[in-house]
Amino acid sequence: MALNPALPPWDECRVWVIGASTGIGAATARMLLAAGARVALSARKADLLNDVAEASPRAVVEALDYTDSAQVSVAWERVRSRWDGVDLVLIVAGTHAEIRAWDLTEANAMTLLKTNLHGVIGTCAVVLPALLAQRHGAIGIVGSVAGYRGLPKALIYGASKAAVINFTETLYLDLHPKGLGVYLINPGFVKTPLTDHNDFKMPALITAEEAATAIVQGLRAGKFEIHFPHRFTNTLKLLRILPYRWYFALIHKSTGL
């Protein structure tokens, strides 16, 4: 049974993708455009957004820093006015940096939290009043399976994604009774410019296009949590229920860290 209200058919859907310049966001935006959706593309780099838009008449480029709520507000009003409303806001933007306990500083922690958590919350605060007023629409937020449990090298990244997961779950509890959709998107390892910096083997690595396919299918199915690839994410879900003694020993043994 679908946990979210049905979205309009793609050729009638108005979508705002934040974090659309590279990786999962760019691949998803391209797939939605190919399906006939009208898509507003946002990220910092306008040139990369223009590459994704490929001069499509259904694409709108709104370059912005989504950690700046004032910029988000201006772009949101322009997109809404242009299309007389928005059906789906996809918050894909995020960043990653390896941080171990002995590398932790307030500065490197705040850099990750500002993008991965504060930007998500700030953007939701901007778009929710209009979505509630129009009484339909949906928000999709990209978290990560790194938020399921603590993992080495993900001291702040994992914490930010755990917070995003909790935030999105609670958002669903508040918004579902009001007729709005909420989607939690938890990818495993996806080949993107961010993961290209990883210096370890990434199990079940998939392409950004494969991730986009899973997202678009999950949105259409009305799922709450869209996680992929299942052969990897289902294993991590099982690890969530292990007692700490077993979990810590398994992670140390499997990672060597």
C-alpha positions as CSV (number, residue, x, y, z in Angstrom):
1,M,0.0,0.0,0.0
2,A,1.3,3.4,-0.9
3,L,2.2,5.6,2.0
4,N,2.0,8.8,0.1
5,P,-0.6,10.5,-2.1
6,A,-0.2,9.9,-5.8
7,L,1.8,12.5,-7.7
8,P,0.4,13.9,-11.0
9,P,1.6,12.1,-14.1
10,W,5.1,13.2,-15.0
11,D,4.0,15.2,-18.0
12,E,1.8,17.3,-15.6
13,C,4.2,17.4,-12.7
14,R,6.1,20.5,-11.5
15,V,9.3,19.6,-9.7
16,W,12.0,21.6,-8.0
17,V,15.3,19.7,-7.7
18,I,17.8,21.2,-5.3
19,G,21.3,19.8,-5.9
20,A,20.7,19.2,-9.6
21,S,24.2,20.0,-10.9
22,T,25.9,16.6,-10.6
23,G,25.5,13.1,-9.4
24,I,22.2,11.7,-8.2
25,G,20.4,15.1,-8.5
26,A,21.5,15.7,-12.1
27,A,20.6,12.1,-13.1
28,T,17.2,12.4,-11.5
29,A,16.5,15.8,-13.0
30,R,17.4,14.5,-16.5
31,M,15.1,11.5,-16.0
32,L,12.2,13.6,-14.9
33,L,12.7,16.0,-17.9
34,A,12.8,13.0,-20.3
35,A,9.5,11.8,-18.7
36,G,7.9,15.2,-19.5
37,A,8.0,16.9,-16.2
38,R,8.7,20.6,-15.8
39,V,11.8,20.8,-13.6
40,A,13.5,23.7,-11.9
41,L,17.2,23.0,-11.4
42,S,19.1,24.5,-8.5
43,A,22.6,24.3,-7.2
44,R,25.5,26.7,-6.9
45,K,27.0,26.3,-10.4
46,A,24.8,27.7,-13.1
47,D,27.0,26.3,-15.9
48,L,26.5,22.7,-14.7
49,L,22.8,23.3,-14.3
50,N,22.6,24.6,-17.9
51,D,24.3,21.4,-19.1
52,V,21.6,19.3,-17.3
53,A,18.8,21.5,-18.7
54,E,20.1,21.1,-22.3
55,A,18.0,24.0,-23.4
56,S,14.8,22.1,-22.6
57,P,11.7,24.3,-22.7
58,R,10.5,22.4,-19.6
59,A,13.6,23.2,-17.6
60,V,14.2,26.3,-15.5
61,V,17.6,27.2,-14.0
62,E,17.7,28.8,-10.6
63,A,21.3,28.9,-9.3
64,L,21.6,29.4,-5.6
65,D,23.4,28.4,-2.4
66,Y,20.7,26.4,-0.6
67,T,22.2,27.0,2.8
68,D,21.2,30.6,2.4
69,S,17.4,30.7,3.1
70,A,17.1,34.1,1.6
71,Q,18.3,32.8,-1.8
72,V,16.0,29.8,-1.4
73,S,13.0,32.0,-0.7
74,V,13.6,34.2,-3.8
75,A,14.0,31.1,-6.1
76,W,11.0,29.4,-4.5
77,E,8.8,32.4,-5.3
78,R,10.0,32.6,-8.9
79,V,9.4,28.9,-9.5
80,R,6.0,29.0,-7.9
81,S,4.9,32.1,-9.8
82,R,6.1,30.7,-13.1
83,W,4.1,27.5,-12.8
84,D,1.4,28.6,-10.5
85,G,2.5,26.0,-7.9
86,V,4.9,23.1,-7.4
87,D,4.0,19.5,-6.9
88,L,7.3,18.0,-5.7
89,V,10.4,19.5,-4.0
90,L,13.4,17.2,-4.1
91,I,16.2,18.1,-1.7
92,V,19.2,16.2,-3.0
93,A,22.0,18.6,-2.1
94,G,24.7,17.3,0.3
95,T,28.4,16.9,0.9
96,H,30.8,14.5,2.5
97,A,34.1,14.5,4.3
98,E,35.9,11.8,6.2
99,I,36.3,12.8,9.9
100,R,37.7,10.6,12.6
101,A,37.4,11.5,16.3
102,W,41.0,12.8,16.4
103,D,40.4,15.1,13.4
104,L,37.2,16.7,14.8
105,T,37.0,20.4,15.0
106,E,34.0,22.7,15.4
107,A,34.7,24.1,11.9
108,N,34.8,20.9,10.0
109,A,31.7,19.6,11.8
110,M,29.7,22.8,11.1
111,T,30.7,22.7,7.4
112,L,29.0,19.3,7.0
113,L,26.1,20.1,9.2
114,K,25.3,23.4,7.4
115,T,24.9,21.6,4.1
116,N,23.6,18.2,5.1
117,L,21.2,19.2,7.9
118,H,20.7,22.9,8.3
119,G,20.1,23.4,4.6
120,V,17.5,20.7,4.6
121,I,15.6,22.2,7.5
122,G,15.9,25.7,6.2
123,T,14.6,24.8,2.8
124,C,11.6,22.9,4.3
125,A,10.8,26.0,6.4
126,V,10.7,28.0,3.2
127,V,8.5,25.7,1.1
128,L,6.1,24.3,3.6
129,P,3.8,27.3,4.1
130,A,3.0,27.3,0.4
131,L,2.6,23.5,0.1
132,L,0.2,23.5,3.1
133,A,-1.7,26.4,1.6
134,Q,-2.2,24.7,-1.7
135,R,-3.2,21.4,0.2
136,H,-1.3,19.1,-2.1
137,G,2.4,18.5,-3.0
138,A,5.3,16.6,-1.7
139,I,8.8,16.9,-0.3
140,G,11.6,14.3,-1.0
141,I,14.7,14.4,1.1
142,V,18.0,12.5,0.4
143,G,19.5,11.0,3.5
144,S,21.9,8.1,3.5
145,V,22.2,4.5,4.8
146,A,25.2,6.0,6.7
147,G,22.5,7.4,9.0
148,Y,21.3,4.0,10.1
149,R,24.1,3.3,12.6
150,G,27.5,4.7,13.5
151,L,30.3,3.9,10.9
152,P,34.0,4.6,10.9
153,K,35.2,7.7,9.0
154,A,31.6,9.1,9.1
155,L,31.6,10.8,12.5
156,I,29.8,14.0,11.4
157,Y,28.5,12.8,8.0
158,G,26.7,9.9,9.6
159,A,25.3,12.1,12.4
160,S,24.0,14.6,9.9
161,K,22.2,11.8,7.9
162,A,20.8,10.2,11.1
163,A,19.3,13.6,11.9
164,V,17.9,13.9,8.4
165,I,16.3,10.5,8.7
166,N,14.6,11.4,12.0
167,F,13.6,14.8,10.7
168,T,12.0,13.3,7.6
169,E,10.2,10.6,9.6
170,T,8.7,13.3,11.9
171,L,7.9,15.5,8.9
172,Y,5.8,12.6,7.5
173,L,3.9,12.2,10.8
174,D,3.0,15.9,10.7
175,L,2.3,16.3,7.0
176,H,0.6,13.0,6.0
177,P,-2.6,13.8,7.8
178,K,-2.7,17.1,5.9
179,G,-2.5,15.4,2.5
180,L,1.1,16.1,1.7
181,G,3.6,13.5,0.6
182,V,7.0,13.0,2.3
183,Y,9.7,10.8,0.8
184,L,12.9,9.7,2.5
185,I,15.6,8.7,0.0
186,N,18.4,6.6,1.5
187,P,21.1,5.7,-1.1
188,G,23.9,3.2,-0.6
189,F,27.1,3.7,-2.5
190,V,26.5,5.6,-5.8
191,K,29.3,6.7,-8.1
192,T,29.4,10.5,-8.0
193,P,32.0,13.2,-7.8
194,L,31.8,12.9,-4.0
195,T,32.3,9.1,-3.8
196,D,35.1,9.3,-6.3
197,H,37.2,10.6,-3.4
198,N,36.7,7.5,-1.3
199,D,39.8,5.4,-0.7
200,F,38.0,2.2,0.2
201,K,36.0,-0.5,-1.6
202,M,32.4,0.5,-1.9
203,P,30.1,-2.5,-1.8
204,A,27.3,-2.8,-4.4
205,L,28.4,0.5,-6.0
206,I,25.8,1.7,-8.6
207,T,25.7,4.5,-11.1
208,A,23.9,7.8,-10.7
209,E,21.5,6.7,-13.4
210,E,20.6,3.5,-11.6
211,A,20.0,5.6,-8.4
212,A,17.8,8.0,-10.4
213,T,15.7,5.1,-11.7
214,A,15.1,3.8,-8.2
215,I,14.1,7.3,-7.0
216,V,11.7,7.9,-9.9
217,Q,10.1,4.5,-9.5
218,G,9.8,4.9,-5.7
219,L,8.2,8.3,-6.1
220,R,5.7,6.9,-8.5
221,A,4.9,4.0,-6.2
222,G,4.2,6.4,-3.3
223,K,6.8,4.8,-1.0
224,F,7.9,6.6,2.1
225,E,11.5,5.2,2.2
226,I,13.2,4.8,-1.1
227,H,16.5,2.9,-0.5
228,F,18.9,1.3,-2.9
229,P,20.5,-0.9,-4.0
230,H,18.4,-3.4,-1.9
231,R,21.1,-6.1,-1.9
232,F,23.2,-3.7,0.2
233,T,20.7,-1.5,2.0
234,N,18.7,-4.5,3.3
235,T,21.9,-5.9,4.9
236,L,22.4,-2.6,6.7
237,K,18.8,-2.6,7.9
238,L,19.4,-6.0,9.5
239,L,22.6,-4.7,11.2
240,R,20.4,-2.0,12.9
241,I,18.9,-4.6,15.1
242,L,22.1,-6.2,16.3
243,P,23.2,-5.7,19.9
244,Y,26.0,-3.2,20.2
245,R,28.5,-5.9,21.3
246,W,27.9,-7.8,18.0
247,Y,27.6,-4.7,15.9
248,F,30.9,-3.1,17.0
249,A,32.8,-6.3,16.6
250,L,31.4,-6.9,13.1
251,I,32.2,-3.4,11.9
252,H,35.7,-3.5,13.2
253,K,36.3,-6.9,11.6
254,S,34.7,-6.0,8.2
255,T,36.4,-2.5,7.9
256,G,39.7,-3.1,9.7
257,L,39.2,0.2,11.4
